[in-house]
Amino acid sequence: MNVTGTQDTPLSRETWNEPEMKRALADRDISSVYRLLRRVGISQRHIAALTGQSQSEVSEILKGRQVMAYDVLVRIAGGLGIPRGYMGLAYDPATAASIVETPDDADNAQAEEEAKSVKRRNLLAHGTAVMFGTTAAEANRGQWLPSPTQTPTPQRIGLMDVKQVEATTRAMRSLDQQYGGGTCRDAVIAQLSWAQRLLGASGKEEVRLRLFRALGDLHNLAGWTSCDVGLLDSGRNHYATALGFAKQSGDSNLLSNIMYRTGYSYLHEKLPNEALKWFQLGQIAAQESGSEQAVAVLCANEAVAYAMLRDDIRAQKLLERSQAELARADPNDVPTWAKFFDQSELTALTGVVHHELEVVDLKHGLLAIPALTEVVNAWEGSRDRGRALCLARLATTYLRQGEVEQGLQISHKTLITASMVQSQRVTDRMQVMETELARLSTMSNNADAREMYQLVQTHRRVSV
């Protein structure tokens, strides 16, 4: 931590690692954070200057006013130099470094990787147990679930109570799809703190089964939005809990949805072997549900995983199977979660497959460009997050192909579209584009490429 002041006590990284401070940050209790800063000699004036607030605002917060707005919390974290992950805003490199820092970096890196491996195995074991009906303990939900509020819940629930949970989930999923998980994750978590207490109410068996399904889908959305802002462990914890509720409800469609999304999180982490295991489990659930469209979703994503493993033959076969399953699907009998997967979505994933394989053979870039171009044109004004992800890949492909002018134009469009969403996935996806721009600006001394590289670098540094 490098926050210093001319008249205030300098802050060190240890300030944020003090147990009392860490608890306050985890609870987003900014009043306590400011009081603890005052205790170590940081003035109200200095806090105000660093966070961009007025001294009167800081005074009100010190007196107990709560800070709830996501953008304000981000500004406070950035201004004071607080690792964002400590406040559950996003898991950034600074958070990772401060959590795992030890005198022996090699030993620490090995221990961290071993811990991640154990988590992956435990989650997969849980998913397999759910899929094949063996007994599995409920996943530990950890600290991501807020303390229950005082909003009363009914002693007996009916269908209308469950429908309210379902309607809220649909509304927040719509926000996520358009603008990214950062716009609604906190609201999803808050809704969970209320909805889970419905489990303590009495009700008819059919109502309780539908409640299990609704809670499973809400945890599913919590997992998706958590992963979208970079909180991968929290997201997978939600997915594990969602699997349990989906199994209790007997809904194979929901199981296939959750397994698809879990696999997708591993694709984003560039762990295709882990992703494949989840997609294959999802295939079993999708086939049990009888939905060709759900099978098509899983096949197309398996194709991406194989492309990341540089297996072009299997990737192409799975794209062909996905196309065949999509063509066979009954449009009147498609599970709600799989309705997003249409011909344009398959075209997008076809472009992704060739984009990944381009690293092995540049000819794949010539196949990626028309597919990705078709999608970014079709999605203009909608699916902003998906469009930003495709634009980043398209720009990268043009730059790899030596089409510099086109690559710079698409890079500019990527920046514009990325600024419209709050998604760590988009920010991460732009890293390869940034690398290509850096290579180009260094090798060719291209001033336009250098300027674009600096813009992308700045965007990624200050994003969610």
C-alpha positions in Angstrom: 0.0 0.0 0.0 1.4 3.3 -0.9 -1.1 5.8 0.4 0.8 8.7 2.1 0.0 12.2 3.1 1.9 15.3 4.0 0.3 15.6 7.4 -1.3 12.2 7.9 0.2 9.0 9.1 1.2 6.9 6.1 -0.8 3.6 5.6 1.0 0.4 4.9 -0.5 -2.8 3.4 -0.7 -4.2 6.9 -3.4 -1.7 7.7 -5.8 -3.6 5.6 -4.7 -7.0 7.0 -5.5 -6.1 10.6 -8.2 -8.5 11.8 -10.7 -5.8 12.8 -10.1 -3.9 9.5 -10.5 -7.0 7.4 -13.8 -7.8 9.1 -15.1 -4.3 8.4 -14.0 -4.5 4.8 -15.6 -7.9 4.3 -18.9 -6.4 5.7 -18.5 -3.3 3.6 -18.9 -1.4 6.9 -17.3 1.9 5.7 -18.2 3.7 8.9 -15.9 1.3 10.8 -13.3 1.4 8.1 -13.1 5.2 8.4 -13.1 5.1 12.2 -10.2 2.6 12.2 -8.3 4.9 9.8 -8.9 7.9 12.2 -7.5 5.7 15.0 -4.2 5.4 13.2 -4.0 9.1 12.5 -5.6 9.6 9.1 -7.7 12.8 9.1 -11.2 13.3 7.7 -9.7 15.8 5.3 -7.2 13.2 3.9 -9.9 10.5 3.6 -12.0 12.9 1.7 -9.2 13.9 -0.6 -8.3 10.3 -1.4 -11.9 9.1 -1.9 -13.2 12.1 -3.8 -15.8 12.8 -1.1 -16.6 16.0 0.7 -15.5 16.3 4.4 -19.2 16.5 5.3 -19.9 13.1 3.6 -16.9 11.5 5.4 -18.3 13.0 8.7 -21.8 11.5 8.0 -20.3 8.1 7.3 -18.2 8.3 10.5 -21.5 8.9 12.3 -23.0 5.7 10.9 -24.4 6.5 7.4 -24.2 3.3 5.3 -22.5 3.2 1.9 -24.4 0.8 -0.5 -23.8 2.1 -4.0 -21.4 -0.2 -5.9 -19.6 2.7 -7.8 -19.0 4.6 -4.6 -17.5 1.5 -2.9 -15.3 1.0 -5.9 -14.2 4.6 -5.7 -13.4 4.3 -2.0 -11.4 1.1 -2.6 -9.5 2.7 -5.4 -8.8 5.9 -3.6 -7.6 4.3 -0.4 -5.7 1.5 -2.2 -7.8 -1.3 -0.6 -7.5 -4.6 -2.5 -11.0 -4.9 -4.1 -11.4 -8.6 -3.2 -11.3 -7.6 0.5 -14.6 -5.9 0.0 -16.1 -8.5 -2.4 -16.0 -6.1 -5.3 -13.7 -8.1 -7.5 -10.7 -10.4 -7.0 -7.8 -8.4 -8.4 -4.1 -9.1 -8.5 -3.4 -6.9 -5.5 -5.8 -9.0 -3.4 -4.2 -12.2 -4.6 -0.7 -10.9 -3.8 -1.6 -9.7 -0.3 -3.4 -12.9 0.6 -0.7 -15.3 -0.5 2.5 -13.3 0.1 5.1 -15.4 2.0 8.9 -15.2 2.2 9.2 -18.2 -0.1 7.3 -17.4 -3.3 8.0 -20.8 -4.9 6.6 -22.7 -1.9 3.7 -20.4 -1.8 2.9 -20.8 -5.5 3.0 -24.5 -5.1 0.7 -24.4 -2.0 -1.7 -22.1 -3.8 -1.9 -24.4 -6.8 -2.4 -27.4 -4.6 -5.3 -25.7 -2.8 -6.9 -24.8 -6.1 -6.6 -28.4 -7.3 -8.3 -29.6 -4.1 -11.1 -27.2 -4.6 -11.6 -28.3 -8.2 -11.6 -32.0 -7.2 -14.0 -31.4 -4.4 -16.4 -29.5 -6.6 -16.3 -32.1 -9.3 -16.9 -34.9 -6.8 -19.9 -33.0 -5.5 -21.2 -32.5 -9.1 -20.7 -36.2 -9.9 -22.5 -37.2 -6.7 -25.4 -35.0 -7.5 -25.6 -36.2 -11.1 -25.5 -39.9 -10.2 -27.7 -39.8 -7.1 -25.1 -40.6 -4.4 -25.3 -38.8 -1.1 -23.3 -35.6 -0.9 -23.0 -33.1 1.9 -24.4 -29.7 1.2 -21.7 -27.3 0.0 -20.2 -24.9 2.5 -21.6 -21.6 1.5 -18.9 -19.7 3.4 -19.1 -16.0 3.9 -20.7 -14.8 0.6 -24.2 -15.0 2.1 -25.1 -11.8 4.0 -26.7 -12.0 7.5 -30.5 -12.3 7.1 -32.3 -9.0 7.2 -35.3 -8.3 9.4 -37.7 -8.4 6.4 -40.4 -10.9 7.6 -41.1 -14.1 5.7 -44.4 -15.9 5.7 -44.9 -18.9 8.0 -46.6 -20.7 5.2 -45.7 -20.4 1.6 -47.9 -20.7 -1.5 -47.2 -20.7 -5.2 -47.3 -16.9 -5.4 -44.3 -16.7 -3.0 -42.3 -18.9 -5.2 -43.4 -17.0 -8.3 -42.0 -13.8 -6.8 -38.6 -15.4 -6.4 -38.7 -16.6 -10.0 -39.8 -13.2 -11.3 -37.0 -11.5 -9.4 -34.4 -14.0 -10.8 -35.7 -13.3 -14.3 -35.4 -9.6 -13.9 -31.9 -9.7 -12.5 -30.8 -12.2 -15.2 -31.9 -9.8 -17.8 -29.8 -7.0 -16.3 -26.8 -9.4 -16.2 -27.2 -10.4 -19.8 -27.3 -6.8 -21.0 -24.9 -5.0 -18.7 -22.8 -7.6 -16.8 -22.8 -9.2 -13.4 -21.4 -6.1 -11.7 -24.8 -4.3 -12.1 -26.8 -6.9 -10.2 -24.7 -9.3 -8.2 -25.3 -7.5 -4.9 -29.0 -7.5 -5.5 -28.9 -11.3 -6.2 -27.1 -12.0 -3.0 -29.5 -9.8 -1.0 -32.4 -11.7 -2.6 -30.9 -15.0 -1.6 -30.7 -13.9 2.1 -34.5 -13.5 2.0 -35.5 -16.3 -0.3 -33.5 -19.0 1.6 -35.6 -18.3 4.7 -38.7 -19.5 2.9 -37.3 -23.0 3.5 -38.3 -22.6 7.1 -42.0 -22.1 6.2 -44.5 -24.8 5.7 -46.2 -25.5 2.4 -47.6 -28.1 0.0 -45.1 -30.6 -1.4 -45.5 -29.4 -4.9 -44.8 -25.8 -3.7 -41.7 -26.9 -1.9 -40.4 -28.7 -4.9 -40.9 -25.6 -7.0 -39.1 -23.6 -4.2 -36.1 -25.9 -4.4 -36.0 -25.2 -8.1 -36.3 -21.5 -7.7 -33.6 -21.4 -5.1 -31.4 -23.5 -7.3 -31.8 -21.1 -10.2 -31.2 -18.1 -7.9 -27.9 -19.6 -6.7 -27.1 -20.4 -10.3 -27.5 -16.8 -11.1 -25.4 -15.8 -8.0 -22.7 -18.1 -9.3 -22.7 -16.6 -12.8 -22.7 -13.0 -11.6 -20.0 -13.7 -9.0 -17.7 -15.3 -11.7 -18.5 -12.4 -14.0 -16.9 -9.9 -11.5 -14.0 -12.2 -10.8 -15.1 -13.9 -7.6 -14.5 -17.4 -8.8 -14.4 -19.3 -5.5 -17.6 -17.6 -4.4 -19.3 -18.4 -7.7 -18.4 -22.0 -7.6 -19.7 -22.2 -4.0 -23.0 -20.9 -5.3 -23.0 -23.5 -8.2 -22.4 -26.3 -5.7 -25.4 -25.2 -3.6 -27.5 -24.7 -6.8 -26.7 -28.3 -7.8 -28.1 -29.6 -4.5 -31.4 -27.7 -4.8 -31.7 -28.7 -8.5 -31.3 -32.4 -7.5 -34.0 -32.0 -4.8 -36.4 -30.4 -7.3 -35.8 -33.3 -9.8 -35.1 -30.8 -12.6 -32.6 -32.2 -15.1 -32.8 -29.1 -17.2 -31.6 -27.0 -14.3 -28.8 -29.4 -13.6 -27.6 -29.2 -17.2 -27.7 -25.4 -17.0 -25.7 -25.2 -13.8 -23.1 -27.7 -15.1 -22.8 -25.7 -18.3 -22.1 -22.5 -16.4 -19.6 -24.2 -14.0 -17.7 -25.5 -17.0 -17.8 -22.1 -18.6 -16.1 -20.6 -15.6 -13.2 -23.0 -16.1 -13.0 -22.1 -19.8 -12.6 -18.5 -18.8 -9.8 -19.6 -16.4 -8.1 -21.4 -19.4 -8.6 -24.8 -17.7 -10.2 -26.7 -20.7 -9.7 -30.1 -19.1 -11.7 -29.1 -16.1 -14.3 -27.5 -18.3 -14.8 -30.6 -20.3 -15.6 -32.7 -17.2 -18.4 -30.4 -16.4 -19.7 -30.1 -20.0 -19.8 -33.9 -20.2 -21.7 -34.2 -16.9 -24.1 -31.5 -18.3 -24.5 -33.6 -21.4 -25.8 -36.5 -19.4 -28.4 -34.2 -17.6 -29.4 -32.6 -20.9 -30.0 -35.9 -22.5 -32.0 -37.1 -19.5 -34.2 -33.9 -19.9 -34.8 -34.8 -23.6 -33.8 -31.3 -24.8 -31.8 -31.2 -28.1 -31.2 -27.5 -27.7 -29.5 -28.0 -24.3 -27.4 -30.8 -25.8 -26.4 -28.3 -28.6 -25.2 -25.7 -26.0 -23.0 -28.3 -24.3 -21.6 -29.6 -27.6 -20.6 -26.2 -28.8 -18.8 -25.3 -25.5 -17.1 -28.7 -25.6 -15.8 -27.7 -29.0 -14.3 -24.5 -27.5 -12.6 -26.6 -24.8 -11.1 -28.9 -27.4 -10.0 -26.0 -29.5 -8.1 -24.6 -26.4 -6.5 -28.1 -26.2 -5.5 -27.6 -29.9 -7.6 -30.7 -31.0 -9.1 -29.3 -34.2 -10.7 -32.6 -35.3 -12.8 -33.1 -32.1 -13.6 -29.4 -32.0 -15.0 -29.5 -35.6 -17.0 -32.7 -34.9 -18.6 -31.2 -31.9 -19.5 -28.0 -33.8 -21.2 -30.2 -36.4 -23.1 -32.1 -33.7 -24.2 -28.9 -32.1 -25.6 -27.7 -35.5 -27.4 -31.0 -36.0 -28.9 -30.9 -32.4 -30.0 -27.3 -32.9 -31.7 -28.1 -36.2 -33.6 -31.0 -34.6 -34.7 -29.1 -31.6 -38.4 -28.4 -31.2 -38.8 -24.6 -30.9 -41.9 -25.2 -28.8 -40.1 -27.4 -26.3 -36.9 -25.6 -25.3 -35.9 -25.1 -21.7 -35.9 -21.4 -20.7 -32.2 -21.3 -19.9 -31.3 -22.7 -23.4 -33.4 -20.2 -25.4 -30.4 -17.9 -25.7 -28.7 -20.5 -27.9 -29.7 -19.7 -31.4 -27.9 -19.7 -34.8 -26.0 -16.5 -34.0 -24.8 -17.9 -30.7 -23.5 -21.0 -32.5 -21.8 -18.8 -35.1 -20.2 -16.9 -32.2 -18.8 -20.1 -30.7 -17.6 -21.2 -34.2 -15.7 -18.0 -34.4 -14.3 -18.6 -30.9 -13.1 -22.1 -31.9 -11.2 -20.8 -34.9 -9.8 -17.9 -32.9 -8.4 -20.4 -30.4 -7.0 -22.7 -33.2 -5.4 -19.7 -35.0 -2.5 -20.0 -32.5 -1.7 -23.3 -34.2 -2.5 -22.4 -37.8 -3.2 -18.9 -39.0 -5.6 -20.2 -41.6 -8.2 -20.5 -38.8 -8.1 -16.8 -38.4 -9.6 -16.5 -41.9 -12.5 -18.6 -40.7 -12.9 -16.8 -37.4 -13.2 -13.3 -39.0 -16.4 -13.7 -40.9 -18.1 -15.6 -38.1 -17.2 -13.1 -35.4 -18.0 -10.2 -37.8 -21.5 -11.6 -38.5 -22.2 -11.8 -34.7 -21.0 -8.4 -33.7 -23.1 -6.9 -36.4 -26.2 -8.9 -35.4 -25.8 -8.1 -31.7 -25.3 -4.4 -32.1 -27.6 -2.7 -29.5 -28.2 -5.9 -27.6 -26.1 -8.6 -25.8 -23.5 -6.0 -25.0 -21.3 -8.3 -22.9 -21.3 -11.1 -25.5 -20.6 -8.5 -28.2 -17.7 -7.1 -26.3 -16.2 -10.6 -25.9 -16.5 -11.2 -29.6 -15.1 -7.8 -30.6 -12.0 -8.5 -28.4 -11.4 -11.8 -30.2 -12.1 -10.2 -33.6 -9.6 -7.4 -33.0 -7.0 -9.9 -31.9 -7.5 -12.0 -34.9 -7.1 -9.1 -37.3 -3.9 -8.0 -35.6 -2.5 -11.6 -35.8 -3.4 -11.6 -39.5 -1.5 -8.4 -40.1 -4.6 -6.4 -40.9 -3.5 -3.6 -38.7 -6.0 -0.9 -39.7 -9.0 -3.2 -39.2 -7.5 -4.5 -36.0 -7.2 -1.0 -34.5 -10.7 0.0 -35.6 -12.2 -3.1 -33.9 -10.0 -2.5 -30.8 -11.6 0.9 -30.6 -15.1 -0.6 -30.9 -14.1 -3.1 -28.2 -13.2 -0.3 -25.8 -16.5 1.5 -26.4 -18.6 -1.6 -25.9 -16.6 -2.8 -22.9 -17.2 0.5 -21.2 -21.0 -0.2 -21.3 -20.8 -3.4 -19.1 -19.5 -4.3 -15.7 -17.8 -7.6 -16.4 -14.4 -8.9 -15.3 -14.8 -11.5 -18.1 -14.7 -8.8 -20.7 -11.8 -7.1 -19.0 -9.8 -10.3 -18.9 -10.7 -11.2 -22.5 -9.1 -8.0 -23.6 -5.7 -9.1 -22.3 -4.8 -11.0 -25.4 -5.8 -8.0 -27.5 -3.6 -5.8 -25.3 -0.7 -8.2 -25.8 -1.0 -8.1 -29.6 -1.2 -4.3 -29.6 2.0 -4.2 -27.4 3.8 -6.5 -29.8 2.7 -4.5 -32.8 3.7 -1.1 -31.3 7.1 -2.5 -30.3 8.0 -4.4 -33.5 6.7 -1.8 -36.1 6.9 1.4 -34.0 3.3 2.1 -35.0 2.2 5.2 -33.2 -1.5 4.4 -33.6 -1.0 0.9 -32.1 1.0 2.3 -29.2 -1.8 4.8 -28.4 -4.4 2.1 -28.6 -2.3 -0.2 -26.4 -2.1 2.6 -23.8 -5.9 3.1 -23.9 -6.6 -0.6 -23.5 -4.1 -0.9 -20.7 -5.7 2.0 -18.9 -9.2 0.6 -19.3 -8.1 -2.8 -18.0 -6.4 -1.3 -15.0 -9.4 0.8 -13.8 -12.2 -1.7 -14.8 -14.3 -3.8 -12.4 
